[in-house]
Amino acid sequence: MTNGRKPVIGILGLTRKTDPGLFISGEHVFTGSTNVRAIQMNGGVPVLIPAAAAAEDVEAAVSFCDGILLPGGEDMTPWYYDEEPLPVIGVFRPEIDDAWLKAGRYALEKKIPMLGICKGHQTLNVLMGGSLYQDLSLQEGERIQHLQKLNRTYLTHHVEVEANTRLASLLGAGRQKTNSMHHQAVKKLGKGLKISARACDGTVEGIEDEEGLIMGVQWHPEDLVDSAPVMNQLFVDLVERALRRQQEK
């Protein structure tokens, strides 16, 4: 039975360092404020999960969460899909990726629903045994622009949402406008996943599983909750999945 509280959505954290000499100089754990806002405005309680905490004791760091958000971030470490880094790869952080994968494995074991955004979407694919293009230049064929030069709230290319998918039930099947800020993408699909959306150049833009634990999108819906309100449905869905899990406990 439910205890009447809003679902707690754990946001896996990143770290960054500020310049020496500043009042707030040093290393900081953070997430984007748009991640926090998107969860809050759609019925969840956002809580930041430091990567170091998940790495040290994943149960203590994650067990109180009803749902997990894996946000955008730096490149995914290629070791986790059995590749060495190529010259085209950007900055990657093995300590972050190790912690996020630990949290993902724990969530799978405990059936905590997850939503992955951009890097988070890619991390979920790797979690399930898939691989990535270290850079979209390695994908065959002509490519559209995936690293937009405009504000994050702008819609800059289309994706085709596959019919009869969970994503289609949220956004509608067919063409949807999205923003786009990435240079890596899903290559080999992870076990138990299906593709829910593609760009017109074939780039995988959405993944999901049959069980309802995994939803991933390559774009950044947290920045579109005002400019493309339908994107709120991704966060509504995460909160609703988290609420059902809370009620079943």
C-alpha positions in Angstrom: 0.0 0.0 0.0 1.1 3.6 -0.6 2.3 5.6 2.3 1.0 8.8 0.7 4.3 10.4 -0.2 5.5 11.6 -3.6 7.9 9.2 -5.3 11.5 9.9 -4.7 13.5 10.1 -8.0 17.3 9.8 -7.6 19.3 11.8 -10.1 22.8 10.3 -10.6 25.3 13.0 -10.1 28.3 14.4 -11.9 31.3 16.3 -10.6 33.2 19.3 -11.7 36.0 21.5 -10.5 35.9 25.3 -10.3 39.0 27.5 -10.7 41.3 27.9 -7.7 40.9 31.1 -5.7 37.2 31.5 -6.1 34.9 31.5 -3.0 33.4 28.2 -4.1 36.5 26.7 -5.6 37.0 23.0 -5.4 35.2 19.9 -6.6 31.4 19.9 -6.6 28.7 17.3 -7.1 26.0 18.6 -9.4 23.1 18.0 -11.7 21.4 20.4 -14.1 18.6 22.5 -12.6 16.4 21.6 -15.5 16.5 17.9 -14.3 15.3 19.0 -10.9 12.6 21.2 -12.3 11.3 18.5 -14.7 10.9 16.0 -11.9 9.4 18.5 -9.5 6.8 19.9 -11.9 5.7 16.4 -12.8 5.0 15.0 -9.4 8.3 13.6 -8.1 10.8 14.5 -5.4 14.3 14.9 -6.9 17.3 13.8 -4.9 20.9 14.0 -6.0 22.9 10.8 -5.7 26.7 11.5 -5.7 28.6 9.1 -7.9 31.1 8.5 -5.0 28.3 7.4 -2.7 26.9 4.9 -5.3 30.4 3.6 -5.9 31.1 3.0 -2.2 27.7 1.6 -1.1 25.2 1.4 -3.9 22.4 0.0 -1.6 22.8 2.8 0.9 22.9 5.4 -1.9 20.0 4.1 -4.0 17.7 1.8 -2.0 15.4 4.7 -0.8 14.7 5.8 -4.4 11.4 4.9 -6.2 12.8 5.8 -9.6 16.2 6.7 -11.1 17.1 9.5 -13.6 20.4 9.0 -15.5 21.0 12.5 -17.0 23.3 13.8 -19.7 27.0 14.1 -19.2 30.4 13.5 -20.6 31.3 10.6 -23.0 30.8 7.0 -21.9 34.1 5.1 -21.1 34.6 2.7 -24.0 36.2 0.0 -21.7 32.7 -0.8 -20.5 31.7 -2.0 -24.0 35.1 -3.7 -24.7 36.7 -1.0 -26.9 39.7 1.2 -26.5 39.4 5.0 -26.8 39.7 6.3 -30.3 41.1 9.8 -31.2 37.5 11.1 -31.9 36.3 10.4 -28.4 35.8 13.3 -25.9 36.3 13.5 -22.2 35.3 10.4 -20.3 35.3 9.6 -16.6 35.6 5.9 -15.6 34.8 6.7 -11.9 31.5 8.3 -12.9 30.6 5.5 -15.3 31.5 2.8 -12.9 29.2 4.3 -10.3 26.3 4.8 -12.7 26.6 1.2 -13.9 26.5 0.0 -10.3 23.4 2.0 -9.7 21.9 0.7 -12.9 22.6 -2.9 -12.0 21.1 -2.4 -8.5 18.0 -0.8 -10.1 17.5 -3.8 -12.4 17.9 -6.2 -9.5 15.4 -4.3 -7.3 13.1 -3.4 -10.3 13.5 0.4 -9.8 12.3 2.2 -13.0 14.8 4.3 -14.9 14.9 7.1 -17.4 18.1 7.8 -19.3 18.7 11.1 -21.1 21.5 11.5 -23.7 24.5 10.0 -21.9 22.1 8.3 -19.5 20.3 6.7 -22.5 23.7 5.4 -23.8 24.6 4.2 -20.3 21.4 2.1 -20.2 22.3 0.5 -23.5 25.8 -0.4 -22.2 24.3 -1.6 -19.0 22.3 -4.2 -21.0 25.4 -5.3 -22.9 25.2 -3.0 -25.9 27.9 -0.8 -27.4 28.3 2.8 -28.7 29.7 4.7 -31.6 32.5 6.7 -30.0 31.7 9.4 -32.5 28.9 9.7 -35.1 31.6 10.1 -37.8 32.0 6.3 -37.4 28.4 5.6 -38.3 28.0 4.8 -42.0 26.1 7.1 -44.3 25.3 10.7 -44.4 24.5 12.3 -41.1 22.3 15.2 -40.0 23.5 17.6 -37.3 23.3 16.1 -33.8 25.2 18.8 -31.9 23.0 21.8 -32.2 24.4 25.3 -32.2 21.3 26.9 -30.7 19.8 27.3 -27.3 19.0 24.0 -25.5 15.3 24.8 -25.6 15.2 24.9 -29.4 13.9 22.1 -31.5 16.4 21.3 -34.3 15.7 17.9 -35.9 13.0 15.2 -36.1 12.9 11.7 -34.7 10.5 9.0 -35.9 8.8 7.4 -32.9 8.0 3.7 -33.6 4.4 2.6 -33.2 3.4 0.2 -30.5 6.1 1.3 -28.1 5.9 2.9 -24.7 7.4 6.0 -26.1 4.7 6.2 -28.7 2.1 6.0 -25.9 3.7 9.0 -24.3 4.6 11.2 -27.3 2.6 9.7 -30.2 3.9 7.6 -33.0 5.5 9.3 -36.0 7.6 12.4 -36.4 8.5 14.4 -33.3 10.7 17.5 -33.0 13.6 17.4 -30.6 16.7 19.2 -29.5 20.1 17.4 -30.0 23.4 17.7 -28.1 25.5 14.6 -28.6 28.2 13.0 -30.7 28.0 9.4 -29.5 25.2 7.0 -30.1 23.9 3.5 -29.7 25.7 1.0 -32.0 24.9 -2.6 -30.9 21.6 -2.7 -29.1 21.6 -4.1 -25.5 20.0 -7.4 -24.6 16.2 -7.2 -23.9 15.9 -3.7 -25.4 14.1 -2.5 -28.5 14.5 0.7 -30.5 11.6 3.1 -29.9 12.8 6.1 -32.1 15.4 6.9 -34.8 16.6 10.1 -36.5 16.3 10.2 -40.3 20.0 9.2 -40.7 19.3 6.0 -38.7 20.8 7.2 -35.4 19.0 5.4 -32.5 17.1 8.1 -30.5 15.0 6.0 -28.2 15.3 2.6 -26.4 13.1 0.7 -24.0 12.5 -2.7 -22.5 9.3 -4.8 -22.3 9.2 -4.9 -18.5 8.8 -1.1 -18.1 12.1 -0.6 -16.1 14.1 1.1 -18.9 13.3 4.1 -21.0 16.0 6.1 -22.8 16.0 9.0 -25.1 19.0 10.6 -26.9 17.7 14.1 -26.7 17.2 16.4 -23.7 13.5 16.5 -22.7 14.3 18.3 -19.5 15.1 21.4 -21.5 11.9 21.2 -23.5 9.2 21.1 -20.8 8.1 24.6 -21.8 9.0 24.8 -25.5 7.7 21.3 -26.3 5.3 20.5 -23.4 4.6 16.9 -24.7 8.1 16.1 -23.4 6.8 16.4 -19.8 5.2 13.0 -20.5 8.6 11.3 -20.2 8.9 12.6 -16.6 5.2 11.9 -15.8 5.8 8.4 -17.0 8.9 8.0 -14.8 7.0 9.3 -11.7 4.0 7.1 -12.4 6.3 4.0 -12.8 8.0 4.9 -9.6 4.7 5.4 -7.8 3.5 2.0 -8.9 6.6 0.4 -7.5 6.2 2.3 -4.2 2.6 1.1 -3.9 3.7 -2.5 -4.6 6.3 -2.6 -1.8 
